[in-house]
Amino acid sequence: MSEQLLNGEISPAVISVLGMGGMGKTTIAKKNYNTYAVKRHFQRRVWVTVSQKFTPTELLQRILDCVLGTTTEKEIRSLTDMQLGERLRALLENVRYLVVMDDIWEKGAWGLIKCDLSASPGDRVILTTHIEDVATHAQGQVHRLPLLSEESWELFCAKVLPAGERCPPELEKMGKEMVRRCRGMPRAVLVLGGLVSERERTRYEWEALRRRLTQELSADTNEMVKNIQGLSYDDLSGDLKICFLYMGLFPAEMEIDATKLVQLWVAEGFIQQANGLTLEETAERHLEELANRSVIQVVDRDYMGWVDRFRIHDLLLHLAKDEGRRNQFNDVHGGSPPGRR
């Protein structure tokens, strides 16, 4: 995909990344979006999450928010759809741009926005979707996932091992067997890596986990992803389980502010003070552990390297909601999004 993004007039203007939920469409798009070569090549880069429910106005506003950055929200909200489109075309007309539209559910999303993108040779649009019709309707290059076995192994090692370190030979066979059973599903590989990373790198620990995973990873593809995420949840401590269930009260596709969430966890009484840390510091470490386990997707980190903003993958959000209902968690906490009660 990197070559198609950078290869001048030859490559298609639209590149669709197609795969079912949990295949890593967003991960792959973001990996390309954030490369040094892409940052240098495109004068404007825009990332917008579309999701299942949207309006043309909201979509145009989000894109303009990304392009303008410093423009006040009030100014953008006061424009009509026609004015929004005209403003967008003017801003992108004389620059080489890359626009990513993540998680498109229907053909109409691309149809509504493409007339407001003044395409020139070298401009690119990446669409991510799990729906075949959406990908083919865009009339560009379609990348169908899953990952190759080598890519799956690299993704697993990057999650489990320190940077630059190779997997110990005595563990490699077991590791590759577990990764192979993930069938190229990036979401499953990442959650597996999160499970393994919390254990000692010994034959005993990895073999125990391999035996535990055998049945769960033998199910069909959809059930396999659910099973491994269920195991990841089961593996959490009691405190972390409560914190995770609380995330199920947030709306889908929402970028969550880490500072606000930490305050909410503390206010709800979920955090127990430990090791001389403040409640807020303990909560921040809980959030980091959830990130290390690939339970949350980090969007941005602050200057100290702590999680600043994050999202929850839709499959894990469903798990949080389901477990919350099963444990009557939603009844206790009102079943409404945090901060909106």
C-alpha positions as CSV (number, residue, x, y, z in Angstrom):
1,M,0.0,0.0,0.0
2,S,2.9,2.4,0.8
3,E,4.1,2.2,-2.8
4,Q,0.6,3.0,-4.1
5,L,0.3,6.0,-1.9
6,L,3.6,7.5,-3.0
7,N,3.7,6.4,-6.7
8,G,2.6,9.6,-8.3
9,E,0.0,9.5,-11.1
10,I,0.2,5.8,-11.8
11,S,-1.6,4.4,-8.7
12,P,-5.4,4.7,-8.2
13,A,-6.7,7.7,-6.3
14,V,-8.8,5.6,-3.9
15,I,-7.5,2.6,-2.0
16,S,-10.0,0.5,0.0
17,V,-8.9,-1.8,2.9
18,L,-11.5,-4.6,3.1
19,G,-11.9,-7.1,5.9
20,M,-14.2,-8.2,8.7
21,G,-14.2,-6.7,12.2
22,G,-11.0,-7.4,14.0
23,M,-8.9,-7.9,10.9
24,G,-6.8,-4.8,11.6
25,K,-8.1,-2.5,8.8
26,T,-7.6,0.6,11.0
27,T,-4.2,-0.6,12.2
28,I,-2.9,-1.1,8.7
29,A,-4.3,2.2,7.4
30,K,-2.8,4.0,10.5
31,K,0.6,2.3,10.0
32,N,0.8,3.7,6.5
33,Y,-0.7,7.1,7.5
34,N,2.0,7.7,10.1
35,T,5.1,6.7,8.1
36,Y,7.8,9.3,7.7
37,A,7.6,9.0,3.9
38,V,3.9,9.6,3.8
39,K,4.2,12.6,6.2
40,R,6.8,14.1,3.9
41,H,5.0,13.3,0.7
42,F,1.5,14.7,1.5
43,Q,1.1,18.4,2.5
44,R,-2.3,17.6,4.1
45,R,-3.2,14.5,5.9
46,V,-6.8,14.0,7.2
47,W,-8.1,11.1,9.3
48,V,-11.8,10.9,10.0
49,T,-13.8,8.0,11.5
50,V,-17.2,7.6,9.7
51,S,-18.9,4.7,11.6
52,Q,-22.4,3.4,11.1
53,K,-24.4,6.5,11.9
54,F,-23.4,9.8,10.3
55,T,-24.7,12.8,8.5
56,P,-23.1,14.6,5.5
57,T,-22.8,17.7,7.7
58,E,-21.0,15.9,10.5
59,L,-18.6,14.3,8.0
60,L,-17.7,17.5,6.4
61,Q,-17.3,19.2,9.7
62,R,-14.9,16.5,11.0
63,I,-12.8,16.7,7.9
64,L,-12.6,20.5,8.1
65,D,-11.7,20.2,11.8
66,C,-8.7,18.0,10.8
67,V,-7.6,20.3,7.9
68,L,-7.9,23.6,9.8
69,G,-6.9,22.6,13.3
70,T,-6.8,26.0,14.7
71,T,-10.2,27.2,13.4
72,T,-12.7,27.5,16.2
73,E,-15.4,24.8,16.4
74,K,-18.1,27.6,16.4
75,E,-17.0,28.9,13.0
76,I,-17.3,25.5,11.4
77,R,-20.6,24.7,13.0
78,S,-22.1,27.9,11.6
79,L,-21.5,26.9,7.9
80,T,-24.1,25.2,5.6
81,D,-23.3,22.0,3.8
82,M,-22.6,23.9,0.6
83,Q,-20.3,26.3,2.4
84,L,-18.5,23.4,4.1
85,G,-17.9,21.7,0.7
86,E,-16.7,24.9,-0.9
87,R,-14.3,25.6,2.0
88,L,-12.9,22.1,1.8
89,R,-12.4,22.2,-2.0
90,A,-10.6,25.5,-1.6
91,L,-8.3,24.2,1.1
92,L,-7.3,21.1,-0.7
93,E,-7.2,22.4,-4.3
94,N,-3.5,23.3,-4.5
95,V,-2.0,20.8,-2.1
96,R,-1.2,17.1,-2.3
97,Y,-3.4,15.4,0.3
98,L,-4.2,12.1,1.9
99,V,-7.7,11.5,3.4
100,V,-8.5,8.4,5.4
101,M,-12.1,7.6,5.9
102,D,-12.1,4.9,8.6
103,D,-14.9,2.3,9.2
104,I,-17.4,3.1,6.4
105,W,-20.6,1.1,6.5
106,E,-22.4,2.3,3.4
107,K,-21.7,3.4,-0.1
108,G,-23.3,6.7,0.4
109,A,-20.6,8.0,2.7
110,W,-18.0,8.1,0.0
111,G,-20.5,9.2,-2.6
112,L,-21.4,12.2,-0.5
113,I,-17.9,13.4,0.1
114,K,-16.0,12.6,-3.1
115,C,-17.5,15.6,-5.0
116,D,-16.0,17.9,-2.3
117,L,-12.5,16.5,-2.8
118,S,-10.8,18.3,-5.7
119,A,-8.7,15.4,-6.8
120,S,-5.4,16.0,-8.6
121,P,-2.7,13.5,-9.7
122,G,-1.0,12.4,-6.5
123,D,-3.9,12.9,-4.2
124,R,-5.0,9.8,-2.3
125,V,-8.0,8.5,-0.3
126,I,-8.0,5.4,1.9
127,L,-11.3,3.8,2.8
128,T,-11.6,1.1,5.4
129,T,-14.7,-1.1,5.5
130,H,-16.0,-4.6,6.2
131,I,-18.5,-4.4,3.4
132,E,-17.6,-5.6,-0.1
133,D,-20.0,-3.3,-1.9
134,V,-18.5,-0.2,-0.2
135,A,-15.0,-1.2,-1.3
136,T,-15.9,-2.0,-4.9
137,H,-18.2,1.0,-5.3
138,A,-15.2,3.4,-4.7
139,Q,-13.7,2.1,-8.0
140,G,-10.1,2.0,-6.8
141,Q,-7.6,-0.6,-5.6
142,V,-9.1,-3.1,-3.0
143,H,-6.8,-4.6,-0.4
144,R,-8.3,-7.7,1.1
145,L,-7.0,-8.8,4.5
146,P,-5.9,-11.0,6.4
147,L,-2.2,-10.7,7.2
148,L,0.4,-13.1,5.8
149,S,1.9,-15.5,8.3
150,E,5.2,-13.6,8.5
151,E,3.3,-10.3,9.2
152,S,1.3,-12.0,11.9
153,W,4.5,-13.3,13.6
154,E,6.1,-9.8,13.4
155,L,3.0,-8.2,14.9
156,F,3.0,-10.8,17.8
157,C,6.7,-10.3,18.5
158,A,6.4,-6.6,18.5
159,K,3.7,-6.9,21.2
160,V,5.5,-9.5,23.3
161,L,9.2,-8.7,23.1
162,P,11.3,-5.5,23.7
163,A,12.2,-3.6,20.6
164,G,14.9,-5.4,18.6
165,E,14.9,-8.6,20.7
166,R,14.3,-11.9,19.0
167,C,12.1,-14.6,20.3
168,P,14.0,-17.2,22.3
169,P,14.5,-20.4,20.1
170,E,12.9,-22.6,22.7
171,L,9.7,-20.6,22.6
172,E,9.4,-19.8,18.9
173,K,7.7,-23.0,17.9
174,M,5.0,-22.6,20.6
175,G,4.6,-19.0,19.7
176,K,4.2,-19.6,16.0
177,E,1.6,-22.3,16.7
178,M,-0.5,-19.9,18.7
179,V,-0.1,-17.2,16.1
180,R,-1.0,-19.6,13.3
181,R,-4.3,-20.4,15.0
182,C,-5.2,-16.7,14.8
183,R,-5.6,-17.1,11.0
184,G,-4.1,-13.8,10.1
185,M,-6.6,-11.8,12.2
186,P,-4.6,-8.8,13.6
187,R,-7.1,-8.2,16.4
188,A,-6.7,-11.8,17.6
189,V,-2.9,-11.6,17.2
190,L,-2.7,-8.4,19.2
191,V,-4.9,-9.7,22.0
192,L,-2.9,-12.9,22.1
193,G,0.3,-10.8,22.3
194,G,-1.2,-8.9,25.2
195,L,-2.0,-12.2,27.0
196,V,1.5,-13.6,26.4
197,S,3.3,-10.3,27.3
198,E,1.9,-10.5,30.9
199,R,3.5,-13.8,31.5
200,E,7.1,-14.9,32.1
201,R,9.0,-15.9,28.9
202,T,9.4,-19.5,30.0
203,R,8.4,-22.8,28.3
204,Y,6.1,-23.6,31.3
205,E,4.2,-20.4,31.0
206,W,3.8,-20.4,27.2
207,E,2.9,-24.1,27.1
208,A,0.2,-23.6,29.8
209,L,-1.3,-20.7,27.8
210,R,-1.0,-22.7,24.5
211,R,-3.0,-25.6,26.0
212,R,-5.6,-23.1,27.4
213,L,-6.0,-21.5,24.0
214,T,-6.3,-24.7,21.9
215,Q,-10.0,-25.0,22.1
216,E,-10.8,-21.3,21.8
217,L,-8.6,-20.9,18.7
218,S,-10.2,-23.9,17.0
219,A,-13.6,-22.3,16.6
220,D,-14.7,-20.6,13.4
221,T,-13.2,-17.2,12.6
222,N,-15.8,-15.0,14.2
223,E,-16.1,-17.2,17.3
224,M,-12.3,-17.5,17.6
225,V,-11.9,-13.7,17.9
226,K,-14.7,-13.5,20.5
227,N,-13.1,-16.4,22.4
228,I,-9.7,-14.9,22.6
229,Q,-11.0,-11.6,23.7
230,G,-13.1,-13.3,26.3
231,L,-9.9,-15.0,27.6
232,S,-8.2,-11.6,27.7
233,Y,-11.1,-10.3,29.8
234,D,-10.9,-13.4,32.1
235,D,-7.2,-12.8,32.6
236,L,-7.7,-9.3,34.0
237,S,-7.5,-8.6,37.7
238,G,-10.7,-7.7,39.6
239,D,-9.9,-4.0,39.5
240,L,-9.1,-4.0,35.8
241,K,-12.3,-5.9,35.0
242,I,-14.4,-3.2,36.7
243,C,-12.5,-0.5,34.9
244,F,-13.0,-2.3,31.6
245,L,-16.8,-2.8,32.1
246,Y,-17.1,0.9,32.8
247,M,-15.9,1.6,29.3
248,G,-18.9,-0.2,27.9
249,L,-21.0,2.7,28.9
250,F,-19.3,5.0,26.4
251,P,-20.8,5.4,22.9
252,A,-19.3,3.4,20.0
253,E,-16.4,5.0,18.0
254,M,-15.8,7.6,20.7
255,E,-12.3,8.9,21.3
256,I,-12.1,8.9,25.1
257,D,-10.0,11.4,27.0
258,A,-7.8,9.5,29.4
259,T,-7.7,12.2,32.1
260,K,-11.5,12.4,32.2
261,L,-11.8,8.6,32.4
262,V,-9.2,8.5,35.2
263,Q,-11.3,11.1,37.1
264,L,-14.4,9.0,36.5
265,W,-12.8,5.8,37.7
266,V,-11.6,7.5,40.9
267,A,-15.0,9.2,41.5
268,E,-16.8,5.8,41.1
269,G,-14.6,4.2,43.7
270,F,-13.1,1.7,41.3
271,I,-9.4,2.5,42.2
272,Q,-7.7,1.1,45.3
273,Q,-4.6,2.9,46.4
274,A,-1.4,0.8,46.1
275,N,2.4,1.1,46.5
276,G,2.4,4.7,47.8
277,L,0.8,6.0,44.5
278,T,-2.1,8.4,44.4
279,L,-5.5,7.1,43.2
280,E,-5.0,9.0,39.9
281,E,-1.5,7.5,39.4
282,T,-2.9,4.0,40.1
283,A,-5.7,4.6,37.6
284,E,-3.2,5.8,34.9
285,R,-1.2,2.5,35.4
286,H,-4.5,0.5,35.0
287,L,-5.0,2.3,31.7
288,E,-1.5,1.5,30.5
289,E,-1.9,-2.1,31.3
290,L,-5.1,-2.2,29.3
291,A,-3.2,-0.6,26.4
292,N,-0.3,-3.2,26.8
293,R,-2.9,-6.0,26.6
294,S,-4.4,-4.4,23.4
295,V,-7.7,-4.0,25.2
296,I,-7.8,-0.3,24.1
297,Q,-6.4,1.3,21.0
298,V,-4.2,4.3,21.8
299,V,-4.9,7.3,19.6
300,D,-2.4,9.7,21.2
301,R,0.1,9.9,24.1
302,D,1.1,13.0,26.1
303,Y,4.6,14.4,26.2
304,M,5.4,12.0,29.1
305,G,4.4,9.0,27.1
306,W,1.1,8.3,29.0
307,V,-2.1,7.5,27.2
308,D,-3.8,10.8,26.3
309,R,-6.7,9.7,24.1
310,F,-7.9,6.2,23.1
311,R,-10.7,4.2,21.5
312,I,-12.2,0.8,22.2
313,H,-12.4,-1.6,19.3
314,D,-16.1,-2.3,18.5
315,L,-15.7,-6.1,19.3
316,L,-14.3,-5.3,22.7
317,L,-16.9,-2.7,23.3
318,H,-19.6,-5.3,22.6
319,L,-17.8,-7.6,25.1
320,A,-17.8,-4.9,27.8
321,K,-21.5,-4.3,27.2
322,D,-22.3,-8.0,27.3
323,E,-20.3,-8.7,30.4
324,G,-21.7,-5.5,32.0
325,R,-25.3,-6.8,31.4
326,R,-24.4,-10.3,32.6
327,N,-22.9,-8.9,35.8
328,Q,-25.6,-6.3,36.3
329,F,-23.0,-3.7,36.1
330,N,-25.1,-1.5,33.8
331,D,-28.0,-1.6,36.3
332,V,-25.8,-0.3,39.1
333,H,-24.3,2.5,37.0
334,G,-27.4,3.6,35.2
335,G,-26.6,2.1,31.8
336,S,-25.9,5.6,30.4
337,P,-22.7,7.0,28.9
338,P,-20.3,8.4,31.7
339,G,-20.7,12.1,32.2
340,R,-24.2,12.1,30.7
341,R,-26.3,10.9,33.6
